[in-house]
C-alpha cells in the first residue's frame, strides 16, 4: 500500500498546520491581551496625571487687573542737587559719585 508523493506531502502539511495553528493562535491571543493590558495601564496613568494636574493647578488670572507702575527715572536724569534735597544726611562719598555720573551723562 503505497501512498503517492502528493498525498504524503498533503498529509504532512496537514499535520504541521494542525500543530502550528493553535500555537500561532495562542501567541496572537497573548500578544493581544498584553496590548490591551498596556492600554489599560496607560489610561489609568493618564487619569492619575490629569487628577494630579487638576489638584496642583493654580488660577492663571488675578482678581484685579495689573497696573503698570511708572518707570523710575535713571540716575543720570536726576540732578545731584535734587538728590541732596531728597537725602540731606547722605554719606560723604555719594556727592563725588553723583558728580561723576553727571559728567558721564553729559559726555
C-alpha positions in Angstrom: 0.0 0.0 0.0 1.9 2.9 -1.2 0.8 6.5 -1.0 1.6 8.9 -3.7 4.1 11.6 -3.1 1.4 14.2 -3.4 -0.8 12.5 -0.8 2.2 12.2 1.6 3.0 15.9 1.2 -0.6 16.9 1.7 -0.8 14.8 4.9 2.5 16.2 6.2 1.3 19.7 5.6 -2.0 19.0 7.4 -0.2 17.6 10.4 2.2 20.6 10.6 -0.6 23.1 10.2 -2.8 21.4 12.8 0.1 21.7 15.3 1.1 25.1 14.2 -2.3 26.7 14.1 -3.2 26.6 17.8 0.3 27.7 18.7 0.0 30.8 16.4 -3.5 31.5 17.7 -2.3 31.3 21.3 0.7 33.5 20.6 -1.5 36.1 18.9 -4.1 35.9 21.6 -1.4 36.5 24.3 0.0 39.5 22.3 -3.4 41.0 22.0 -4.0 40.6 25.8 -0.7 42.3 26.5 -1.6 45.2 24.3 -5.0 45.6 26.0 -3.3 45.5 29.4 -0.8 48.1 28.3 -3.7 50.3 27.1 -5.5 49.9 30.4 -2.3 50.8 32.3 -1.7 53.8 30.1 -5.3 55.0 30.6 -5.0 54.7 34.4 -1.8 56.6 34.4 -3.3 59.4 32.2 -6.3 59.6 34.7 -3.9 59.9 37.6 -1.8 62.5 35.9 -4.9 64.6 35.0 -6.2 64.4 38.6 -2.7 65.5 39.9 -2.6 68.4 37.4 -6.1 69.5 38.3 -5.2 69.4 42.0 -2.0 71.3 41.6 -3.4 73.9 39.2 -3.5 77.5 40.3 -5.7 80.2 38.8 -4.0 82.0 36.0 -5.8 85.3 36.5 -5.8 87.6 39.4 -8.9 89.2 40.9 -7.7 92.7 39.9 -6.1 93.8 36.7 -2.4 94.5 36.8 -1.5 98.2 36.7 1.7 99.5 35.1 3.9 101.2 37.5 5.6 104.3 36.4 9.2 103.9 35.2 11.6 105.4 37.8 14.0 108.0 36.4 17.5 106.8 35.7 20.2 108.3 38.0 21.7 110.3 35.1 18.3 112.0 34.6 18.2 113.3 38.2 20.5 116.3 39.0 22.7 115.9 42.1 21.2 118.9 43.7 17.8 117.3 43.7 19.3 114.2 45.3 20.8 116.4 48.0 17.4 117.8 48.8 15.9 114.3 49.0 18.6 112.9 51.3 20.2 115.6 53.4 22.1 113.0 55.5 23.8 111.3 52.6 27.2 109.7 53.1 30.3 111.7 52.3 31.3 109.5 49.3 27.9 110.0 47.5 28.4 113.6 46.2 31.6 112.7 44.3 29.9 109.6 42.8 26.9 111.8 41.7 29.3 114.3 40.1 31.0 111.5 38.2 27.6 110.2 37.0 26.6 113.7 35.9 29.8 114.2 34.0 29.4 110.8 32.3 25.8 111.7 31.4 26.9 114.9 29.8 29.5 113.2 27.6 
